[in-house]
Structure formats: structure tokens, C-alpha cells
Amino acid sequence: MFGKFSKEDQVYKKIDEFLNLGTDCLSKLSETLQLYLENDKKYVDFSYSVHRIESKADDIRREIEQFLMEGAFLPLFRADIIGFLEKTDGVLDKCESLCDYLVLFKPKFPEGMAGGLQEILDHTLKGYSFLCEAYYMLLNDLKKVSELCLKIEREEGKVDKIEWNLQKTLFDNENIELAEKILLRDFISFISDISDIIEDSSDKIELIRMTRNL
């Protein structure tokens, strides 16, 4: 699919690597959370693996930016690509922060919340897979990009509903201290934020699609 010498081809290849690391990061976050909920201390090691993935993604992002500075693509496309990478990098950053949150604050999730949290991550992973597919369609079939971005929006809407229900259930629970409620509220908000970032990234994809149609 990719040539060996073109700077543009190298950028495409590196973006592939970058997006794949985002998938790995989300999957590892899901595993980390599951281990934490099961009181399995291996969650700490899994959280460190998220740090390593995020660090590798940062390295690849810098490589992409270097190719762009060296003249890959026209200036208009460079700005769009950088905007997409910056926004999508927020997904990996948020995964890293959530793992830190578990390790440092050790929130005590009430019975019944685990399912909702994993459901949020399931929809988030699905939304991210649509984002990756939308990127690939930029290279193959522009007409499908908008359809995929709409699917991302729908997944984000599902996450919003689950988040609202979890927050309501949390603050209706009179057996949890306020300080603990605040810790849990923040975690629910942070994990739900990932789908918002993915939707924002899809907006960048749409911008690239429109630019390519000019």
C-alpha cells in the first residue's frame, strides 16, 4: 500500500502506527480497569504498559511532525494532519491519566457500577475503531467518511447516557461519603471524556475530507 521513499507515504504509514497504538492503549486501559475491579494487583503493571504505549505514540507523532516540517504535503494539509494528531493524542493522554487515577487514588466503586464503566469503554473502543476506519476511508472512499463520523457521534451519545445514569445512581446513594462520591464522579467523567475526544477527532477527519474535495 505504501511506497518506500515518499515523505507522504511515510506519514501515512506512521499515522497507521499511531492509530494502532491508540487501540492498544484503550484495550490496555480496559484490562487495567477490569483487574482493578477484581482487586487483582496486576492492574498496576498493566497501568505502566499504558504509559509505555503513550510514550511510543508520542515518539511516532514527533516523527510525523518531522516529515511534515521537511515538506510532506501542501501546507493546508499539514495543518489538518497536525490538528488531527493533536486531538487524537488526547485519547492516549486520557488513558494514561485514568490509569494514574486508579493507582494513586484507589477509588472504591460501589456494587453495580463496574458494568456501566466497562460498557462506557466498550462504546469508546467501538467509536475509536470507527475513527480509524474513517481515516482509512480518506485514502480510499471519501463518501464513507461522513457515515463513519455519524457512527462515532452515536457511540458518544450512548456514552453520555450511561455517564448520566452512573452519576445519578452515585449521588442517590446515601451510603457513600461525599469525598468518595467526588472521586468517583471525576473518574466517571474522565473515562466518558474519551468518547468526546474521539468525536472531536472525527471533526478533524471531516475537515480533511472537505479539504480533499476542494
KEKE-3310 file (N, C-alpha, C; in steps of 0.2 Angstrom, whole numbers, plus 5000, padded with zeros to 4 digits):
npx = (5004:5010:5023:5041:5049:5043:5039:5026:5020:5027:5022:5008:5010:5016:5005:4996:5003:5002:4988:4985:4992:4984:4972:4978:4981:4968:4963:4971:4969:4956:4958:4966:4957:4948:4955:4958:4945:4943:4951:4964:4981:4989:4985:4992:5004:4999:4994:5006:5010:5002:5007:5019:5015:5009:5020:5027:5019:5019:5033:5031:5022:5030:5039:5031:5028:5040:5042:5033:5037:5048:5043:5033:5017:5005:5005:4992:4986:4995:4993:4980:4982:4991:4982:4973:4981:4985:4973:4968:4979:4975:4967:4975:4982:4972:4969:4981:4981:4969:4973:4983:4975:4968:4979:4985:4974:4965:4950:4934:4923:4906:4895:4888:4892:4903:4899:4893:4904:4913:4905:4905:4918:4917:4909:4917:4929:4923:4919:4931:4937:4929:4934:4947:4944:4937:4948:4956:4947:4948:4958:4954:4939:4930:4917:4912:4917:4909:4898:4904:4909:4897:4893:4902:4898:4885:4889:4896:4885:4878:4887:4886:4873:4875:4884:4877:4867:4875:4881:4870:4865:4876:4875:4863:4865:4865:4874:4887:4901:4903:4916:4921:4912:4915:4927:4924:4914:4923:4931:4922:4918:4930:4933:4922:4925:4934:4927:4921:4933:4936:4926:4928:4940:4935:4929:4940:4944:4933:4935:4947:4942:4934:4943:4951:4941:4941)
npy = (4994:5006:5017:5017:5028:5041:5055:5058:5045:5039:5047:5043:5029:5030:5037:5026:5018:5025:5027:5013:5011:5019:5011:5000:5006:5010:4997:4991:5000:4996:4983:4985:4992:4982:4972:4980:4982:4969:4967:4963:4964:4965:4975:4987:4984:4983:4996:5003:4998:5005:5018:5016:5013:5025:5034:5029:5032:5046:5047:5043:5052:5064:5060:5060:5074:5079:5074:5082:5094:5094:5095:5086:5085:5098:5114:5117:5104:5100:5107:5102:5088:5089:5095:5084:5074:5080:5081:5067:5062:5066:5055:5045:5051:5053:5040:5037:5045:5041:5028:5032:5038:5027:5020:5030:5036:5026:5023:5018:5008:5007:4993:4986:4997:4993:4987:4997:5005:4997:4996:5009:5009:5000:5005:5016:5011:5005:5017:5022:5013:5016:5028:5026:5018:5028:5037:5028:5028:5040:5039:5030:5030:5043:5046:5038:5043:5052:5045:5036:5045:5049:5037:5037:5048:5043:5033:5041:5047:5037:5034:5046:5044:5033:5038:5048:5041:5033:5044:5049:5038:5036:5048:5047:5038:5035:5029:5032:5042:5060:5064:5053:5051:5062:5058:5047:5052:5061:5051:5044:5055:5057:5045:5045:5056:5052:5047:5059:5066:5058:5060:5073:5072:5065:5076:5083:5074:5075:5088:5087:5079:5087:5097:5089:5088:5100)
npz = (5000:5003:4998:4997:4998:4997:5006:5010:5009:5020:5030:5030:5034:5046:5053:5053:5062:5073:5076:5078:5090:5098:5099:5106:5118:5123:5124:5134:5144:5147:5151:5163:5171:5173:5180:5191:5197:5200:5211:5208:5209:5199:5191:5192:5185:5172:5171:5169:5157:5149:5150:5143:5130:5127:5127:5117:5106:5107:5102:5089:5084:5084:5075:5063:5063:5060:5047:5041:5043:5035:5022:5018:5010:5006:5013:5018:5020:5029:5041:5044:5046:5057:5067:5068:5073:5085:5092:5093:5100:5112:5117:5120:5130:5140:5143:5150:5161:5167:5172:5180:5190:5195:5201:5210:5218:5221:5220:5227:5220:5220:5222:5207:5198:5191:5179:5171:5169:5161:5150:5145:5141:5131:5121:5119:5113:5102:5095:5093:5084:5073:5070:5066:5055:5047:5045:5036:5026:5021:5012:5003:5000:5000:5002:5012:5024:5031:5035:5044:5053:5058:5065:5075:5082:5087:5095:5105:5110:5116:5127:5134:5139:5148:5156:5163:5170:5178:5186:5192:5199:5208:5216:5222:5231:5247:5256:5253:5256:5254:5250:5244:5234:5226:5221:5213:5205:5197:5191:5183:5174:5168:5161:5153:5145:5135:5124:5120:5115:5105:5096:5093:5086:5075:5069:5065:5055:5046:5042:5035:5025:5018:5014:5005:4995:4989)
capx = (5000:5014:5029:5047:5054:5039:5038:5019:5019:5030:5017:5003:5012:5017:4999:4994:5006:5000:4981:4985:4994:4978:4968:4981:4980:4961:4962:4975:4965:4950:4961:4968:4951:4945:4959:4957:4938:4943:4956:4970:4986:4992:4982:4997:5009:4995:4994:5013:5010:4998:5012:5024:5011:5008:5026:5029:5014:5022:5038:5029:5019:5036:5042:5026:5029:5047:5041:5029:5042:5053:5039:5027:5010:5005:5004:4985:4985:4999:4989:4974:4985:4993:4976:4970:4985:4985:4966:4968:4984:4971:4964:4981:4984:4967:4970:4987:4978:4965:4977:4987:4970:4967:4985:4986:4968:4961:4943:4931:4917:4900:4892:4884:4895:4908:4896:4892:4911:4915:4900:4907:4924:4915:4907:4923:4933:4919:4919:4938:4938:4926:4938:4952:4941:4936:4955:4957:4942:4951:4963:4950:4932:4928:4910:4910:4919:4904:4894:4908:4909:4890:4893:4906:4893:4880:4893:4897:4878:4877:4892:4883:4868:4877:4888:4872:4864:4880:4882:4863:4865:4881:4873:4857:4867:4867:4879:4894:4903:4904:4923:4922:4907:4918:4932:4920:4911:4928:4933:4916:4918:4936:4933:4917:4928:4937:4922:4921:4939:4936:4921:4932:4945:4931:4928:4946:4943:4928:4939:4952:4938:4931:4949:4952:4936:4942)
capy = (5000:5012:5017:5016:5034:5047:5058:5057:5038:5038:5050:5038:5023:5032:5038:5020:5015:5030:5025:5006:5012:5021:5005:4996:5010:5009:4990:4990:5003:4992:4977:4988:4993:4976:4970:4984:4980:4962:4968:4960:4969:4966:4981:4992:4983:4985:5003:5005:4997:5011:5023:5014:5014:5033:5037:5027:5036:5052:5047:5042:5059:5068:5058:5063:5081:5080:5073:5087:5100:5093:5096:5082:5088:5105:5117:5117:5098:5099:5109:5097:5082:5091:5095:5078:5070:5083:5079:5060:5061:5066:5049:5041:5055:5052:5033:5037:5049:5036:5023:5035:5039:5021:5019:5035:5037:5019:5024:5012:5008:5003:4987:4988:5002:4990:4985:5003:5008:4993:4997:5015:5008:4996:5010:5020:5007:5005:5024:5023:5009:5019:5034:5023:5017:5035:5039:5024:5030:5046:5037:5025:5031:5049:5046:5034:5046:5055:5039:5033:5050:5049:5032:5040:5053:5039:5030:5046:5048:5031:5035:5051:5042:5029:5043:5052:5036:5032:5049:5049:5032:5038:5054:5045:5033:5039:5026:5034:5048:5065:5064:5047:5052:5066:5054:5043:5057:5063:5046:5043:5060:5057:5040:5047:5061:5049:5047:5066:5067:5054:5064:5079:5069:5064:5083:5084:5070:5078:5094:5084:5076:5093:5100:5085:5089:5106)
capz = (5000:5004:4994:5001:4998:4998:5013:5011:5011:5027:5035:5030:5037:5054:5056:5054:5068:5079:5077:5081:5097:5102:5100:5111:5124:5125:5126:5140:5150:5149:5155:5169:5175:5175:5185:5197:5199:5203:5216:5206:5210:5192:5187:5192:5179:5166:5170:5167:5150:5146:5150:5138:5124:5126:5126:5110:5102:5107:5098:5082:5082:5083:5068:5058:5063:5057:5040:5038:5043:5029:5016:5016:5009:5005:5020:5020:5023:5035:5047:5046:5049:5064:5071:5069:5078:5092:5095:5094:5105:5119:5119:5124:5136:5145:5146:5154:5167:5171:5175:5186:5194:5199:5205:5215:5222:5223:5221:5229:5216:5223:5218:5201:5194:5186:5172:5167:5167:5156:5145:5143:5137:5125:5116:5117:5109:5095:5092:5091:5078:5068:5069:5062:5048:5044:5042:5031:5020:5017:5007:4998:4998:5004:5003:5018:5029:5035:5038:5050:5058:5061:5069:5081:5086:5090:5101:5110:5113:5121:5132:5138:5143:5153:5161:5167:5174:5183:5191:5196:5204:5213:5221:5225:5236:5254:5259:5251:5259:5249:5247:5239:5228:5221:5217:5208:5199:5192:5187:5178:5169:5164:5157:5147:5141:5129:5118:5117:5111:5098:5092:5091:5081:5069:5066:5061:5049:5042:5039:5030:5019:5014:5010:4999:4990:4985)
cpx = (5004:5021:5035:5050:5050:5038:5030:5017:5022:5025:5011:5004:5013:5010:4995:4996:5003:4993:4981:4987:4988:4973:4971:4980:4973:4960:4965:4972:4959:4952:4963:4962:4948:4948:4958:4950:4938:4948:4962:4975:4990:4990:4988:5002:5005:4995:5001:5013:5007:5003:5017:5021:5011:5014:5029:5025:5017:5028:5036:5026:5025:5039:5038:5027:5035:5046:5037:5033:5047:5049:5034:5021:5011:5003:4997:4984:4989:4996:4983:4977:4988:4987:4973:4974:4985:4978:4966:4973:4980:4968:4969:4982:4979:4967:4976:4984:4974:4968:4981:4981:4969:4973:4986:4980:4964:4954:4939:4924:4912:4898:4887:4887:4900:4905:4895:4899:4913:4911:4903:4913:4922:4913:4912:4927:4929:4920:4926:4940:4934:4930:4944:4950:4940:4943:4957:4953:4944:4955:4960:4943:4930:4921:4908:4913:4914:4899:4898:4908:4902:4889:4896:4901:4888:4883:4894:4890:4877:4881:4889:4877:4870:4881:4882:4869:4869:4881:4875:4863:4870:4878:4867:4859:4869:4872:4887:4896:4904:4911:4924:4918:4911:4924:4929:4917:4917:4930:4928:4917:4924:4936:4927:4920:4931:4933:4921:4927:4939:4931:4924:4937:4941:4930:4934:4946:4939:4931:4944:4948:4936:4937:4951:4948:4937:4945)
cpy = (5006:5011:5017:5023:5040:5049:5057:5050:5036:5041:5045:5032:5025:5034:5031:5017:5019:5028:5018:5007:5015:5015:5001:4999:5009:5002:4988:4994:4999:4986:4979:4989:4987:4972:4973:4982:4973:4961:4964:4965:4970:4972:4987:4991:4985:4992:5006:5004:5002:5017:5022:5015:5021:5036:5035:5031:5043:5053:5047:5049:5064:5066:5061:5070:5083:5079:5079:5093:5100:5093:5091:5085:5095:5108:5117:5110:5096:5101:5105:5091:5083:5091:5089:5074:5073:5081:5072:5058:5061:5060:5045:5045:5054:5045:5033:5040:5045:5031:5026:5036:5033:5020:5023:5036:5031:5021:5018:5012:5004:4997:4989:4993:4999:4989:4991:5006:5004:4995:5004:5014:5004:5000:5015:5017:5006:5011:5025:5019:5012:5025:5031:5021:5023:5037:5035:5026:5036:5045:5032:5027:5037:5049:5042:5037:5049:5050:5037:5039:5051:5043:5033:5044:5049:5035:5035:5047:5043:5032:5040:5049:5037:5033:5046:5047:5034:5037:5050:5044:5034:5043:5052:5040:5036:5035:5027:5041:5053:5065:5059:5048:5057:5063:5050:5047:5059:5057:5044:5048:5059:5051:5041:5052:5058:5049:5054:5068:5064:5057:5070:5078:5068:5071:5085:5080:5073:5084:5092:5082:5082:5097:5096:5086:5095:5106)
cpz = (5000:5000:4999:5003:4999:5005:5015:5013:5018:5032:5036:5035:5045:5057:5057:5061:5074:5081:5080:5088:5101:5104:5106:5118:5127:5128:5133:5146:5152:5153:5162:5174:5177:5180:5192:5201:5203:5209:5215:5206:5203:5188:5187:5186:5173:5165:5167:5160:5146:5145:5144:5131:5122:5124:5119:5105:5101:5102:5090:5080:5081:5076:5062:5057:5059:5049:5037:5038:5037:5022:5014:5016:5008:5012:5022:5023:5029:5042:5049:5049:5056:5069:5073:5074:5085:5096:5097:5099:5112:5121:5123:5130:5142:5147:5151:5161:5171:5175:5181:5192:5199:5204:5211:5220:5224:5224:5223:5225:5220:5219:5213:5197:5189:5179:5168:5165:5161:5149:5141:5138:5131:5120:5114:5112:5102:5092:5089:5084:5072:5066:5064:5055:5044:5041:5036:5025:5017:5011:5001:4996:5003:5006:5010:5024:5034:5038:5044:5055:5062:5066:5076:5085:5090:5096:5107:5114:5118:5127:5137:5142:5149:5158:5166:5172:5180:5188:5195:5201:5210:5218:5224:5231:5242:5258:5258:5253:5253:5246:5242:5233:5223:5217:5212:5203:5194:5188:5181:5172:5165:5159:5151:5143:5135:5123:5115:5113:5105:5093:5089:5086:5075:5066:5062:5054:5044:5038:5034:5024:5015:5011:5004:4993:4986:4979)
residu = (MET:PHE:GLY:LYS:PHE:SER:LYS:GLU:ASP:GLN:VAL:TYR:LYS:LYS:ILE:ASP:GLU:PHE:LEU:ASN:LEU:GLY:THR:ASP:CYS:LEU:SER:LYS:LEU:SER:GLU:THR:LEU:GLN:LEU:TYR:LEU:GLU:ASN:ASP:LYS:LYS:TYR:VAL:ASP:PHE:SER:TYR:SER:VAL:HIS:ARG:ILE:GLU:SER:LYS:ALA:ASP:ASP:ILE:ARG:ARG:GLU:ILE:GLU:GLN:PHE:LEU:MET:GLU:GLY:ALA:PHE:LEU:PRO:LEU:PHE:ARG:ALA:ASP:ILE:ILE:GLY:PHE:LEU:GLU:LYS:THR:ASP:GLY:VAL:LEU:ASP:LYS:CYS:GLU:SER:LEU:CYS:ASP:TYR:LEU:VAL:LEU:PHE:LYS:PRO:LYS:PHE:PRO:GLU:GLY:MET:ALA:GLY:GLY:LEU:GLN:GLU:ILE:LEU:ASP:HIS:THR:LEU:LYS:GLY:TYR:SER:PHE:LEU:CYS:GLU:ALA:TYR:TYR:MET:LEU:LEU:ASN:ASP:LEU:LYS:LYS:VAL:SER:GLU:LEU:CYS:LEU:LYS:ILE:GLU:ARG:GLU:GLU:GLY:LYS:VAL:ASP:LYS:ILE:GLU:TRP:ASN:LEU:GLN:LYS:THR:LEU:PHE:ASP:ASN:GLU:ASN:ILE:GLU:LEU:ALA:GLU:LYS:ILE:LEU:LEU:ARG:ASP:PHE:ILE:SER:PHE:ILE:SER:ASP:ILE:SER:ASP:ILE:ILE:GLU:ASP:SER:SER:ASP:LYS:ILE:GLU:LEU:ILE:ARG:MET:THR:ARG:ASN:LEU)
# end
